[in-house]
Amino acid sequence: MIFPVNVFKKTLNTRKLMASDKTSIIVQAFIIGNVLLYIVLHHIFTVILGLSTVWVIIVQVVLFIAVGVIIFRFCIFHEDEKVQEYRNSNSDSFAKFMYVRKEGTHELTTLNRKVSVFEYVNGLALVVLCFRVGSNDDTVATATKKLLQKIFKVAASYGLIIRTFVIPERIETSKEYKRHVKKMNRVSDKRLATNLKKITTQVVQTSREKCHTEVLYLMLNSQSAFQVEEFESALRAIFSLIDGSQSCFRDVSVLDLQELLEFFRQFYTVDAIDLALMKAIDVSEDVNALYNKVVDVYRFHATDGTEYHMSGDDQFFSVKERKM
């Protein structure tokens, strides 16, 4: 939609003061306040109390520093906003796009396993189990099928929503690879360590290109907020089945926050979030909200030549989509 120039000017005139204008006014008011404060203090200390001007200067400097620091931190520099921005920059912004609350992570201990239970923004709980495949044959495959059927029955008996994901395994995320890296880092011979790193890099590259091993992810979601406490009982039953059954899984683990975000990235094939685009969308929404206060649409002209007219004085068009 193209807004007329006069509407744009009118909108600019109705905007609040810009940050630079605010800063200028605050600084000027602070300077004027200091001058008036000096006059008042000088009258109090020299005329009323009979003290020297040195005391006026000392009190003036103390008040100048105390009040000036507060004004600079919270009115000019906006320290609280900067701190929040810094915290957000250190955190993985990808979490909010998955509607996962990073501060809502709960840790449970079930059968000597640490389990991370995550919380969506709507209060529902989430747990993701990772099954890594090992050696297999017909007998083990049959036992694995029965194990998974029992796990599904247990999860369903607790009213949990079950989702399964099968993703190609990345060897660098496995415990075996991490154990190998730790041993490799303890090698004292620099020449041997360098060659081992080259070999490891080549193995990882070859694995990415030719390995067809897959990882099974089992996602358990609660249907209501009060089901969070039932996760511990459900997980205890599931881990009891895993420990007491034969299967082709060489390792079964529960994803922590970092592993969960990595799983989302791999599943949705997202390498990074374009924060610049997200900022542009936010700005676009702000501009839309700003123009909506001063603009009413009475006729809408479509690209195919169709014209849509108002059918009543109190009606208006609401455009929900925008091209970025």
N, C-alpha and C positions, 0 to 999 in steps of 0.2 A: 504494500500500500504506500502511495506517495502522499506525504502531508504537505499542504500549502505552506509557502514561506511565512505568511503572516501568522499562521498557527504556531509555527516554530518559534517566531519571535515572541509571541504571546506566552508561550510555554517557558521560554528562557526568562522572561520577566517575572514569572510566578515562582521560579525556583528559589530554594533557600540559598543562603550565603555559601559561597565556595569556601573550601578549607583555607585557602590563602587569605581570604578576606577575614575569616574568623580569627586566624592567627594574628593578623595585623591589628584588629580591634582589641584582642586580648592583651597584646604587648603594649599598645598605647594606653589602655585602661590601667595596666599594671604600673606603668611609668607615672601616670598622673596620680594614681593611688599612693605611690611612694612619696611623691612631692607633698601631697596633702598630709600624709602620715608624718613626714618630717616636721611640718609646720605644727601639727598637733602635739607631737612628742617634745618639740623644742619649747613650746609654751608650758607643757606640763612639768618638764624637768627643770627648766631655768627660772620660770616665773613662779610656779606654784611650789615646787619642791626645793628650789634654790640650788640645784646641782649644776655641774659644769656641762658644757656641750659635748664632752667626751662620752658621757653616759647616753646622750641622745644618739650619737653615732653608733655606739655598741648595740643598743636596742634596735636601732634601725637596721643594722647589718644582720642581726639575728633573725628579725622578722622577714627581712628581704630574702635571706637564704631559705628559711622554713617555708614561707608562703610561695616563693618563687619556684622552689623545687616541685612543690605539689602542682602548681599551675602548669609548669613545663611538662611534668610527667603525664598528667591526666587530661589537660585541656589542649596542649599543643602537640605533644608527641604521641598522645593516646596510648599510653603504656599497656593498658589492659587489652586493647585490640592487637597490639604488636605481639604480646605474649601469646595470645590465642592463635594468632597467625603463625608464630614460630612453632607452637605445639602441633598445629595442623600440618605444617611443612615437614615435621619430623615423623608424623604418622603416615600410614599408607592411605592415601585418599581413595584408593580403589575400594576400600571396605564400605564406604557410604553408598557407593553405586550398587552394591549387593544388598543394601539395606541391613547390614550387620552392624550392631552396636559394638564398637571396640572396647568400650568401658563396661559392657555387659557380659564379659566372659567369666564363667564360673568353672572352678576346677574341682573335680571329684576324684576320689581314690577308690577304685573298685577292683578287688582281687589283685592287689599289688600293681595296678595300672593307674596312671594318672590320665584322667579323661577331661578334656576341655569341652564344656557345654557353652555354646554361643547363644546369643539372644538377638532376634530381629528387632527392628525399631517398633514393631507392633506388639512386642512382648512374648512372641512365640520362641520356642527353644530349638536348637539345631545341634546335631552331633554327626560327624562324618567318620566312618570307619574305612581304613585302607587295607585291602587284601592284595598282597604281592604273591605272584604265582611262582612255585618252585618245580621240582620234578613231578612227573605225572604219568599215570598209566590207566588202563581201563578200570582196575579195581579202585584206585585212588579217585578217579573221576566220578565213579558211582557214589563213593563215600562223600565226596565234596558236594555233589548234587543234593544228597540227603541232608547234609549239614546246612546248606543254604535254605532249604525248605523249612527246617526247624527254626532257623533264625528269623525267617519271614513270619512264621506262625507266632513266635514270641513277640516280635515287634507289633504285629497286628493285635495280639491279645491285650497289649497295653494301650491300644488306640493310637499308635504312632503312624505317621505317614511315611511310607518307604519309597525311596527312589534309588535306582542303581545307575551307575555310570561306568563305562569301560573305556579307558584311555591308554594309549601306548605308554609303556614305562620309560621313564627317564632315569638312566642308571645313576646319574649324579645325585639323585634325591634318595637313593636307597641307603640302608644302614651298612651294607657291604662296602659301598663306595666310600662312605664317610669313615668307616673303620680302616680302609686301605689308605686314605689320605692321612689319617693320624699316624699310622705306622711309617708312611713315607716321609712325613715331616720330622720323624725322630732319627732319620738316617744322618749320620755325622759326616760321611764322605760326600763332599760337595759334588764331585763328578758323578758319583752314582745317583745322588739325589736329583741332579739335573736330567740325567737319562731316564730315571723313573718317571719324572714329571712329563717328559716328552712322550714316553710310552703310554702313560695314563691318558694324556690328551688325545692321542691317536685312538686309543680304545674307546673313549667316550664318543669321538667323532664317528667311528665305525659303527658303534652301537646305535647312534641316532639314525644312521643311514640304512642299516640292514637288520636291526633287531626288531622282531615282531612280538615280543613279550608284552602282554597287556596287564594293566592294573585294574582291579575291581574296587570301585568306591560305593559304599553303602551309606546313603544319607537318611538320617532319621529326623523327622520334624514332628513337633507337637502340634496338636490341633487347637489347643487353648493354652492360656498362660498358666493355669493351675496345674498343668501336666509336667511342669519342670521337675518337680520332686519325684515323679515316677521314672525319670530317666535312669536314676541310679539302680533301681530294681530291675529295669529292663536290660540295662547294660550288664549287670551282674549275671543275669540268666544267659545272655548272649555269650559272654566270655566263658562261662561254665561249659557251654556247648562246644565252643572252639577248643578249649583246653582238653576236653574229654573226647574229642572226635578226631578221626583221621581225615586229612584233607591234603590238597595239593598246594596249600598256601604256606609259603616259607616264612612269612611274617604278616602279622595282623596288628595294626596300630590305629590310634585315634589322632586325627589331625589337630595340631595346635593352630593358633591364629595365622602365623606366617605360612604354614603349610596349606591352610584353608584358602588363603588369598592366592597362593600359587596354583592350587587346584582350579579355582575359578578362572584364573588367567589362561591356564592350559585348556580348559574345557571350552571357554568362549573364544579361544585363540586371540586374546587381547594381550599385547605386549606392554602397553602403557595407555594411560588416560590423557587425552589432549586437554590439559587444563586451560589452555588459551581459548579453545572452543567453548568449554564449559563457562568460562568467564564471559565470553561473547554472548552466550545464551542468557546468562543472568542479566547482563546489561540490556539485552533486547527486551527482556521481561520488564525491567525497570522503566525503559522508554515507553513500552506499551502502556504500563500502568500510569505513566505521567501524561501521555497523550489522551488516554481515555477520560481524563478529568475535564478536558477542554474540547474534545472532538466527539461529535455524534455523526454516525453514518446514516444518510437518508437514501442513498442509492449506491448499489454495488454493481460494477461493470466487470463481467467475467472475461477471460481470455478468448472464449469461443464466441464472443459478441453478445451474449445474453445479458440483459439488464434486470436487476432485481430491485424493486421499489418498496418503500415502506408501506405497510397496510394500516398503520395506526401511529398516532403521535407519540405514544409511550413505548414503542418498540424500537429495537436497535439491533444491528448486526454484531455478532461476536465471532471474530476470526481466531480459531484455535491453532492454526498451523502457520509457520513462517519459514521462508527460505533463508538459510544462513549463507 
